[in-house]
Amino acid sequence: MAKDFLAGVRDSYDIVVIGSGLAGLTGANVLAKAGYSVLLLEHHYQLGGMATWFKRRGGHIFDISLHGFPHGMIKSCRKYWTQEIADKIVQLKGIRFENPQFSLETTFNREDFTRLLIEKFQVEPQAVNDFFDTARSMNFYDDQSMTTRELFNKFFPGRDDVVRLLMEPITYANGSTLDDPAITYGIVFSNFMSKGVYTFQGGTDALVLQMKDEMIRNGVDLRIRSLVEKIEVDKDRNVTGVVVNGKRIGCRAVLSNSNIKSTILKMVGEDKFDSDFVEETKAVRVNNSSCQVYFGLKPGVGFDYCGDLLFHSEHRGFDIDAMLSKDVSSRTFSFYYPETRPGSDRWLIVSSTNARYEDWANLSEEQYEKDKQDLCDTTIDCLEQYVPDIREKLDWVEAATPRTFKYYTRHMHGASFGTKFEGLKVSQTLPHQIHGLHHAGSVGIIMSGWLGAVNYGVIVANEVDKYLTPKEATV
Ligand SMILES: Cc1cc2nc3c(=O)[nH]c(=O)nc-3n(C[C@H](O)[C@H](O)[C@H](O)COP(=O)(O)OP(=O)(O)OC[C@H]3O[C@@H](n4cnc5c(N)ncnc54)[C@H](O)[C@@H]3O)c2cc1C
């Protein structure tokens, strides 16, 4: 008989959290700690959403999105998770750029970027300082009409090499382009520049396992392989429950960590919302998707130091179309040394490229397999310049495409980084439409990535708390 993943589940909870991405996990943990009964439902067989990993024959463990996040994760993990988790966050110091315009290595913080911009790129110190100060002072309530392109034109006119240095890593980190609002760039870039790039030592599996233990300690009822099909709403527009794996479970509030558009248009349904809100939701643009190639080396076999993150490109200037093209000319390599998982004897490499869902969605199975193989082959060709004897060292090679990301996370178009900026307003105003329905997850560029997702999970958990326990009632 098929296993019942909902065995023993209660008839109702204070809150149902749909999805176990970092925003869902953090929201569930904060709410359970506050004393609410919380049910977390995840359709996949493991927790974490994009913050995930997979194992392959021969003892390989590949991380999907553990490439780098800002220093702020330490504080967020300490406050909303555990000291033990925060203590495992360590800096990555070797960020490399290799392209036709420059070759350099940096610690990716303000001090080192200032030095590079002045000494290597010969930019006036005043312009560099003014740029950093402007970027750092940007916040959500600022003018949203200025684009990132205009921001760069203001400080570094005609300098496509400088734009490339400043923009390329952020595009890889959250899919943003020169046409997105400058505040999204300023906020994310400044988060990184404050102290550099960080990672979780021990791997995503260790992190998510520790999060799981903490949630169990706090009383979250966790269920995997549990697909929420419907969010139930009564005639007065109050959330009353969900339908998961065909079963109804009641609740006072829902925190959806599922894609914002699917939450509104599919799980609730258009007829439950004001028509202009439906139109606003439909107009939200999802962000781009990704391709990755995972390389596992033979046990104990390594390579000379290549840096931690390497932004490789054969293209001149910053060109978003080239970065998204299936004809790949730009790749980010993440080099994982045995220290990533202390005690391991494995060197691993993951190549990531931004990609368009449309380029992969409608291929025949035969063409799809052929194109994936081609992606693996061309990536090895490229990698050879950094790890010359890579072919003899390889034990496992495998590719993921936008189809893979869609399949595992159910994001529309396999979006890797949620939505463009306008998605944030829809996410934030969702509870004005339906009482008790909240969303936390990658939206609006600034609320995506590991840090954005964790912090947005906390912000929205506080909103759910306010909704369930209004201030007057607690006096
Ligand atoms: C290739 C790649 C590389 C990345 N690299 C980095 C990086 O280096 N640094 C960084 O900070 N960020 C990175 N990111 C982005 C980062 O991983 C994400 O922004 C973040 O993890 C998203 O968290 P989230 O809370 O929005 O939820 P998601 O991770 O999107 O998870 C949503 C969860 O909801 C579940 N779900 C959806 N619908 C349902 C349903 N109906 N029922 C039940 N469950 C459902 C999904 O299965 C999923 O588990 C990367 C992303 C990708 C794809």
The ligand as an ORCA input file, in Angstrom:
! r2SCAN-3c Opt
* xyz 0 1
  C      20.767     27.540     -9.630
  C      20.485     28.465     -8.506
  C      21.529     29.033     -7.809
  C      21.288     29.899     -6.750
  N      22.336     30.397     -6.050
  C      22.124     31.172     -4.971
  C      23.202     31.625     -4.181
  O      24.352     31.313     -4.426
  N      22.942     32.433     -3.130
  C      21.681     32.807     -2.805
  O      21.507     33.545     -1.832
  N      20.622     32.361     -3.524
  C      20.818     31.556     -4.589
  N      19.756     31.091     -5.319
  C      18.405     31.550     -4.979
  C      17.896     30.942     -3.687
  O      18.205     29.581     -3.638
  C      16.410     31.153     -3.598
  O      16.112     32.539     -3.806
  C      15.814     30.758     -2.250
  O      16.351     29.543     -1.791
  C      14.336     30.662     -2.452
  O      13.663     30.433     -1.253
  P      12.101     30.579     -1.200
  O      11.723     30.653      0.228
  O      11.634     31.656     -2.093
  O      11.467     29.213     -1.704
  P      11.812     28.135     -2.815
  O      13.187     27.661     -2.654
  O      11.358     28.611     -4.124
  O      10.865     26.949     -2.322
  C       9.481     26.909     -2.486
  C       9.020     25.557     -1.947
  O       7.608     25.449     -2.043
  C       7.283     24.126     -2.452
  N       5.962     24.161     -3.067
  C       5.571     24.912     -4.120
  N       4.268     24.692     -4.382
  C       3.831     23.779     -3.472
  C       2.569     23.160     -3.225
  N       1.497     23.442     -3.969
  N       2.482     22.283     -2.208
  C       3.559     21.989     -1.440
  N       4.770     22.528     -1.638
  C       4.903     23.428     -2.629
  C       8.387     23.787     -3.430
  O       8.499     22.401     -3.629
  C       9.605     24.389     -2.729
  O      10.183     23.480     -1.826
  C      19.960     30.210     -6.382
  C      18.896     29.620     -7.062
  C      19.157     28.747     -8.109
  C      18.019     28.102     -8.813
*
